[in-house]
Amino acid sequence: MKRILLSFVIFSVLVASLSGCNSKNNIREFSKDDMIYFILTDRFYDGDIDNNYDVDKNNPKKRHGGDLRGIIQKLDYIKSLGSTAIWITPIMKNEKDGYHGYWIEDFYEVDPHLGTLEDMKELVKKSHDMDMKVILDYVVNHTGYNSPWLDDENYRDWFNENKTISNWSNQEEVENGWLAGLPDLNFSNVEVREYFIENALWWIEQTGIDGMRLDTVKHVPRDFWSEFVERINDKYPDFFFLGEVWSENVRYFKSYSDTGITGMTNYPLYKGIITTFREYGNTNNLKTAIREDSNFTNPSMNGIFIDNHDNIRFPSIHRNNPVEYHKQALTFIMSYPAIPVIYYGNEIGMDGHDDPDNRRDMQWDNIEGNEVFQYFNFLSNLRSEAVIREGSFNLLETDNFTLSYIIETPDEFLLYIINIFDRDTIVELSLDLPDQEVRSVLDDDVISISNNLLKIDLKPLDIRIYRGTK
């Protein structure tokens, strides 16, 4: 039966390829100039009330009605943020209450709560027409809790033995254990490996997506990811992979980047961000993470973020000054040479504690006049300038309570100075720059560089960005 299934899958892929559903030339290439807008589809916008069965908006663990048509209807908004790509949570058919997409029941069917395959194709086409790419979240580590494969003798050897992960330092347990009790797939089985490679190719060919966010990467053997990436890139050389390795250990983290996955969600930098931009923070953590970033072959292709659907929303980390720290963190990720991943609501300062509270419905009524939203748009416009797109990033020496860096081309520079403490401070910077007056891009403030030295008084939680010439 399994051979018949695999033969059918391979035949379907060949038919899709010959029918011209997609081609190598349709894939849009990614670069560090991209900005990804990440959407948990069920919680974003309800564009089709006809698929709202099982919806209970008062229960954070139930479906809330967001769907693919809702994203289509909000493409103008997403584009207006400066987004060049959209990442959406898995759209495969999930079991009951799998609103998030990670409890997959059928890997070849679109979840009817979210829409249809035609809706997905339309989303990709309209995104492409607006010069935006589409990334589909892709799961291979596990099935849903009640997968029909579990009751089918033909799939008995597709699963690892039901064991919990008790020692997270034991790689064998991490790869073979049942994460959160989800049935763990056996990637020593050639049929399992082939199924998911062919399934991934099917989704690419059917929908025209430009990339995949790879879920739970560290729970699947590295040699599978090497084969997976190689097989897909052989047919689609520009296809983008964003891998999730939830680890702050740079060496361990890098070992997955070496599989060929294009970029990773940068958890070492995330740790630096959340321990720096906060009350009693210390910039040394972030400075260390920035220096360690050079260990990657191409760090600019990693995704940099301040929160996501697995982590507490950034404002909810803070007891005091959440808006100020949120703006500081956004300033950093929107200027650092990597791909910022904006989790829906980051642009308006949405809060939320642990899952599922960090997956609240998008607050569409909290945009007009929103201070964070206005500042985010400023950062997005600034990020589009050549000095950030083409310039080199260099940290400057400061104390533990300020972060300063310069982004420079041969002709101009932007100088960033951020005070993470809620008190006045004075910063002196040694700069290899010609004497000149430099003007703030945030207001009319002007300061002087003289004899390669700049001295500045900073207000509590201040953000300063100055423009100058070389």
Buried (B, 14 or more C-beta within 10 A) or exposed (E): EBEEEBEEBBEBBEEBBEEEBBEEEBBBEBEBBBBBBBBBBBBBBBBBEEBBEEBEEEEBEBBBBBBBBBBBBBBEBBBEBBBBBBBBBBBBBBBEBBBBBBBBBBBEBBBEBBBBBEBBBBBBBBBBEEEBBBBBBBBBBBBBBBBEBBEEEEBEEBBBEEEEBEEEEEBEBBBBBBBEEBBBBBBEBEBBBBBBBBBBBBBBBBBBBBBBBBBBBBBBBBEBBBBBBEBBBEBBEBBBBBBBBBBBEBEBBBBBBEBBBBBBBBBBBBBBBBBBBBBEBBBBBBBBBBEBBEEBEEBBBBBBBBBBBEBBBBBBBBEEBBBBBBBBBBBBBBBBBBBBBBBBBBBBBBBBEEBBEBBBBBBEEBBEEBEBBEBBBBBBEBBEBEBBBBBEBEBBEBBBBBBBBBBBBEEBBBBBBBBBBBEEBEBEBEBEBEEEEBBBBEEEEEBEBEEEEBEBEBEEBBBBBBBBEE
